[in-house]
Amino acid sequence: MSLKMKSSNDPENQLIIEGNISQNMKIDPERARFPCCIVWTPLPVISWLIPFIGHIGIGREDGVILDFAGPNFVCVDNFTFGAVARYLQINRDKCYISTHRSEEELREVDHSIEISTWDDALRRSTQEFQHRSYNLLTCNCHSFVANNLNRLGFRTGGWNVVNLAALIFLKGRWVNKGAVIRTFLPFVVVFSIGLALGGTTFLTFLAFFTFFLVGWFILGTYVFKNLVQL
């Protein structure tokens, strides 16, 4: 049976295998193609208050974006919260494809299928997160991408939601000037209105919300380990 025929009968494989993959495919924002990239876009409401927090996904070798969008659901080729605003292309030479698996996978996975390519690793993570419950505070889109990077062995692994967020914030490239405006304009508007109407009360709320959200992920990652899932 050919690979194409096999994938048509396997929905999980079909998520990853679609036609011929071009190894030299370039980034194409107009077609939403970001091969081997971490991608980021602002979130409604949350990013209006904290513009460095957003939604992330990861690109297959053919540039199609995968993102953990809800309970038992990995979205394919339809980035959940709109067009990509920032991206970081991963050098595959810095990846060491590993056979990292969760305990559940070790029990259920077909060991005859080895992880040897970028898309193999993404397929494994996709299969795993299709059986995960989504929770903004404990298992979210950052968990999914961190899981992929650890499975890929990018820079020897050790990725979590905190250092992944720092990576895309510090190293991510803007798609265009419009993406910068789309990210920061809502924050400027909300901050200005909040400051004008609420004054110090608004600033206190914003500081509390920021420290709570950032503090939760730091504590859940480095202090109360396994609270934030990967």
N, C-alpha and C positions, 0 to 999 in steps of 0.2 A: 504494500500500500504506500502510495507516495506521501510525502510530508504534507502536501497541500490537502490531500484527501483526508488524512488523519486529523488535521487541524479543524476541518469543517465539521467533524463529528465530536470534537472536544471543545466546548465553549471556553474553557480556561486557556487552552493553547491558542485558541483563535484570538484571544485578547492580545497576544504577543506576536503571533506569526501572521503577517499579512503581506503576501507577495514577496518580491525580491527586495532585500535590504541593501541600500547603497551605503557602503562604508565611508564614502567621501561626501555624503550629503551635507550641505552647508546649512547653517541656521537661516530660517526664513520666517520672520515674525508675521508676515502677511498670511502665510498658510499655517501658522501656529506649529512650525516644525523646529524643534530644538533637540537635535541628536546628542545623546549623552550629556544632558544638561540638568542641573537643578534649576527649577523655575519658581518664580514668586509673583504674587499679585496681592494688592490690598484687600482686606476684608471689610464688608459693610459694618458700620458702627464701631467695631473694635479698632480698626485702623484710623478711623476719624478721631479717636482719642489718643491712640498710641501708634503713630505712623510706621514704626519699625517692626510691628507685629503684623503678619499676614498669612496667606495660604500658600503652601508650596506643593510642588509635584516633581516628577522626574521624567526625563525623556528617554524613550527607547533608542536603539541604534538608528531607526528610520525617522526619528524626530517626533513621533507621536507621544503625547504627554499622558502619563498615568498619575492619578492623584486619589488619595483616600478621602472620599467625599461624604460617607455616611455609614451607618451600621451595615456590615457585610457587603460593602459596595466600593469597588475601586473604579473610578470613572476613567474611560478610555477616549482620548481624542476629543475631549470637550471640557476643558479646564473649568472647574466648577464656578469660580467667582470672576470669570471674565478673562480678558486678554492678559498675556504675560507682561509684567512691568519690568522685572529684573530677571537675569539669568546668569548662571555660572557654568561654563562648559568644563567637563571633567576630562583630564588627560588620562586615557585608559592605560598608559604606561605606568601610572601611579597606582593602578589597581592590581590587587592580587585576588583573583577569583577564588573564593573560599567555599567550603561546604558547610558554612554556618547554618544551623537549623535549630528551630525551637524543639522542645521536648515533644510537643504534639506532632510536629513534622516527622520526628524520628520514628514515631509509632506508625504514621499513616502514609508517608511518602514512598513513592516507587524508587527504590535505591538504584534501579537500573538506569535511571536518567541522571546523569552527572551535570554539575554546574561548571561549564567551561567557557561561557561567553557572557557578555554584558546582559543580553536579553534572557539568558537562562536564569541569572540572578534575579532580574526583575520579575520573571515568571513565578519564581518561588515565593517572593514577597507578596505578589499579587494573590497567589493561591492562599497564602497564610492570612492576609488581611480580608479576604472575602469571607472569612469565618471569625472576624473580630467585631466587637461592638465599638461604636464610635463614641468618644467622650472628649470634649474640648480640653478637659483638664488632665486626663489620664491616658488617652489613646487617640491621637489626632493625626493630621496630615504630616506633621513633623516626625511622628513616630514611624510612619510608613517610609518616608525618605531615609531616615536614619537607619532603619532596618535594611533598606536596599544598599546603602553605602557600606554598612558593616558586612553584608553578604558579599559585596564586591571587593572588600578588603582595601577600600580607598584610603591611602596613607596609613595603612596597617589597621584600620578600623577604629573602634572606640568612639563612634559617633552617637550623640544623643540629641535631644531636642534643643538643648542650650547651645552647645558648640556648633550645631548645624545652623541655628538662627543667627549666631554671630558670624559664621562663615558667609552666608548669603548677604548679610547686612554690610559686612566689611569688604567683601570681594566681588559681590554681584555687580553686573553691568546693566545699566538702564537700556531698555529697548530703543527708546527715543525720548525727546523732550516732552511729548505728550504724556508719557508714562510717569514722568516726574510730577507733572501738574496733576494728573489723576490721583497720584498718591498723596501729595501734600496739600492740595487746595482744600479738600474737605476738612482736614485737620485745622488749617488756618481759619476757615470759616467758623467751625464749631468752637475752636479756642477763643476767637474774637467775640462771638455771641455769648459764650459762657462767661468770659471775663467781664463783659459789659453788663450782663444781667445778674451774675452771681458773685463776682468779685472774688474775695478770698475763699468764700465757701466753695466755689467752683474749683479753684486751685487746690484746695484741700481734698475734694473728691477725686480730682484727677491724679493727684499724688498718691492717694490711698489705692485707687484702682490700679495704677501702674506698679506700685510696690507689691500689691497683693498678687497680681498676675505674674510678674517677673519672679517674685520671691517664691511663689508656689512651684514654678518649674525648676528653680535652682535647688530648693529643698527636696523636691520630689525626685530630682536626678542625682544629687550628690550626698544628701543626708539620709532621707528615707528612700533608699534604693528600691527600684522596681515599682514605686508608686506611679511613676510615669512610664508606661510600657514602651517597648521597642520591638 
